[in-house]
């Protein structure tokens, strides 16, 4: 199976529009080589034609059936919001309708007066996963991408639970690609707003690592290929206003860039 092969080679998979339809490809320098298939789970063989990465209209790299997110997974972020680090993972769901592609526009809803950025490392699931032990987490992982867990902070505080504040359309930018071979143990994670660094963290500071997260989540629910897990955000979250440009950059993956309306 091609998924197993990719676990032993560093490949960046991009999803993009080709003649008006979703296409899939693999990075080769500054170009994307188009492959057969329409998503990362059905990537087949190289077709031969290519497009410059700078010219590609990128789509979200996956279309998940579930978006699982881990809250308060960096102790300093928990502290900045007045919370203690949890003793076990805190998880919540964002709807697939919240997914936004790279370069798409984050739309602040009229119900909220405070919309925050939260840059996060994302685990992309590659095969059906249920009751996966921590030692086997890699066997169900296709790769990694970036996310911005956009949050209506005032609504989150008002509601106590997270659903409304996390679920508006455009509140889950994903991309720009899936990196299939990456060690997530100590990756730099930076979020910039209008070029100014707001978050400067490292995945080594996660309270629960990727192995623990996958074991915990799959003990509760079955994950399917293309599902994603947002692994939490470091300290430094803050508000977005109309006209902002927000960038989430993770070492080894790339930059997820979105404007704000």
C-alpha positions in Angstrom: 0.0 0.0 0.0 1.3 3.5 -0.9 0.6 4.8 2.7 3.0 2.3 4.1 5.7 3.4 1.6 5.3 7.0 2.5 6.0 6.4 6.1 9.6 5.7 5.1 10.1 8.7 2.8 9.8 12.4 3.4 7.1 13.6 0.9 5.0 16.8 0.9 1.5 16.1 -0.4 -0.5 19.1 -1.8 -4.1 19.2 -2.8 -5.0 21.9 -5.3 -7.4 22.8 -8.1 -6.7 21.5 -11.6 -9.1 22.5 -14.4 -11.7 23.3 -11.7 -11.5 20.0 -9.9 -9.5 18.8 -6.8 -6.2 17.3 -7.7 -3.3 15.8 -5.6 0.4 16.0 -6.1 3.8 15.8 -4.5 6.3 18.6 -4.1 9.5 18.5 -6.2 11.4 21.6 -5.4 9.3 24.7 -6.2 6.8 22.6 -8.3 4.0 20.2 -7.6 4.0 16.9 -9.6 0.4 15.8 -10.3 -0.5 12.3 -9.3 -3.5 10.2 -10.0 -6.2 10.3 -7.3 -8.1 13.2 -5.8 -6.8 13.1 -2.2 -3.9 12.0 0.0 -5.5 8.7 0.8 -5.9 7.7 -2.9 -2.6 9.1 -4.2 -1.6 6.8 -7.1 1.1 7.3 -9.7 2.8 10.4 -11.1 1.0 11.7 -14.2 4.0 13.7 -15.4 2.7 17.3 -15.6 3.4 19.8 -12.9 2.5 23.3 -11.7 4.6 25.9 -9.9 3.8 25.9 -6.2 3.5 29.7 -6.3 0.8 29.4 -9.0 -1.2 26.6 -7.4 -4.6 27.3 -5.9 -4.2 25.2 -2.8 -7.0 23.4 -1.1 -7.1 22.1 2.4 -4.8 19.0 2.2 -7.6 16.7 3.6 -11.4 16.7 3.9 -11.9 15.2 7.4 -15.0 13.5 8.6 -13.9 14.5 12.1 -11.7 17.3 13.5 -10.6 16.4 17.0 -8.8 19.1 19.0 -6.8 18.9 22.2 -7.3 21.8 24.7 -4.7 23.2 27.1 -2.0 20.9 25.8 0.8 23.5 26.5 1.1 24.4 30.2 1.9 28.0 29.5 -1.1 28.4 27.3 -3.4 26.9 30.0 -1.8 29.3 32.5 -2.4 32.4 30.3 -6.1 31.6 30.2 -6.3 31.0 33.9 -6.3 27.2 33.8 -4.1 24.4 35.2 -2.5 21.9 32.9 -4.8 18.9 32.7 -4.1 15.4 34.1 -5.5 13.8 31.0 -6.1 15.1 27.5 -9.1 17.5 27.1 -10.7 17.0 23.7 -13.4 18.7 21.8 -14.7 18.6 18.2 -14.7 21.2 15.4 -17.1 20.6 12.5 -15.8 19.8 9.0 -17.7 22.8 7.8 -15.1 25.0 9.7 -12.2 23.9 7.3 -10.6 26.7 5.4 -7.9 26.3 2.7 -4.5 28.0 2.7 -5.0 31.6 1.6 -8.7 31.5 2.4 -10.3 34.3 4.4 -11.2 33.9 8.1 -14.5 35.5 8.6 -15.1 36.9 12.1 -18.8 36.3 13.1 -21.0 39.2 14.2 -21.8 37.2 17.4 -18.3 37.7 18.7 -16.2 40.7 19.7 -13.0 38.7 20.3 -11.7 36.2 17.7 -8.3 34.7 18.5 -5.6 32.8 16.5 -4.2 29.5 17.8 -1.4 27.9 15.8 -1.2 24.1 16.1 0.5 21.0 14.8 -2.0 18.6 13.3 -1.8 14.8 13.0 -3.4 13.5 9.8 -4.8 9.9 10.2 -3.9 7.5 7.4 -5.9 4.4 8.2 -8.9 3.4 10.3 -7.9 3.7 14.0 -9.6 2.3 17.0 -8.0 1.4 20.4 -4.5 2.1 19.1 -1.8 1.6 21.7 0.6 4.5 22.1 3.5 2.4 20.8 1.7 1.9 17.5 0.6 5.5 16.9 2.7 5.8 13.8 1.0 2.9 12.1 -2.2 4.9 11.7 -0.6 8.3 11.0 -0.2 9.5 7.4 1.6 12.7 8.3 1.3 16.2 9.7 0.1 19.6 8.7 -0.6 23.1 10.3 -3.8 24.4 11.6 -5.2 27.6 13.1 -7.7 26.7 15.7 -9.6 30.0 15.4 -11.6 30.7 18.5 -14.4 33.2 19.4 -12.8 33.7 22.9 -15.7 35.7 24.4 -18.2 33.0 23.4 -16.0 30.2 24.6 -15.8 31.9 28.1 -19.5 32.7 28.1 -20.6 29.2 27.1 -18.0 27.3 29.3 -17.9 24.4 26.8 -16.1 25.0 23.5 -18.6 24.1 20.7 -19.9 27.5 19.6 -16.7 29.4 20.0 -14.7 26.9 17.9 -17.2 26.0 15.2 -17.9 28.9 13.0 -17.3 28.5 9.2 -13.7 29.3 8.3 -12.5 28.6 11.9 -10.2 25.7 11.0 -7.6 26.7 8.4 -5.5 23.7 7.4 -2.4 23.3 5.3 -0.4 24.1 3.3 0.5 20.4 2.8 0.9 17.0 4.5 4.5 16.2 5.5 4.6 12.4 5.7 7.9 11.9 7.5 8.4 14.2 10.4 9.5 13.7 14.0 7.0 15.8 16.0 9.0 15.7 19.3 10.7 19.1 19.1 9.4 21.3 16.2 9.4 25.0 16.3 5.9 26.5 16.0 5.4 30.2 15.3 2.3 32.3 14.6 2.7 35.7 13.1 0.1 38.5 12.6 1.0 41.1 10.0 4.6 39.8 10.1 5.0 40.2 13.9 5.6 37.0 15.9 2.9 36.4 18.4 3.5 32.7 19.3 7.0 31.2 19.5 6.7 27.7 20.8 8.0 24.2 20.5 6.2 20.9 20.4 8.5 19.6 23.1 6.4 21.6 25.5 3.2 19.6 24.8 1.8 18.1 28.0 0.7 15.0 26.1 2.7 13.9 23.0 1.2 12.5 19.8 1.4 8.9 21.0 -0.6 9.6 24.1 -3.1 11.7 22.2 -3.8 9.0 19.6 -4.1 6.3 22.2 -6.5 8.5 24.2 -8.7 9.6 21.3 -9.0 6.2 19.6 -10.1 4.7 23.0 -13.1 6.9 22.6 -13.9 7.1 18.9 -13.0 5.5 15.6 -10.9 7.7 13.4 -11.0 7.3 9.7 -8.4 8.1 6.9 -8.3 11.9 6.5 -9.5 12.7 10.0 -7.3 15.2 11.8 -6.2 15.8 15.4 -5.2 19.4 16.4 -2.6 18.9 19.2 -3.0 22.2 21.1 -1.5 25.6 20.9 1.5 27.3 22.8 1.2 30.5 24.8 0.8 33.8 23.1 -2.7 33.6 21.6 -4.4 36.9 20.8 -7.1 38.7 18.8 -7.5 39.1 15.1 -9.1 42.1 13.4 -10.3 42.8 9.9 -7.4 43.3 7.5 -4.9 41.1 9.5 -2.8 38.4 7.8 -2.1 35.5 10.1 0.6 32.9 9.4 1.2 29.6 11.2 4.7 28.2 10.5 5.8 24.8 11.7 9.3 23.5 11.2 9.5 20.9 8.4 6.0 21.6 7.1 5.7 25.1 5.9 3.5 28.2 6.3 -0.3 28.3 6.6 -1.4 31.8 5.6 -4.8 33.4 5.8 -6.3 36.9 5.7 -9.0 38.1 8.1 -12.3 39.7 7.3 
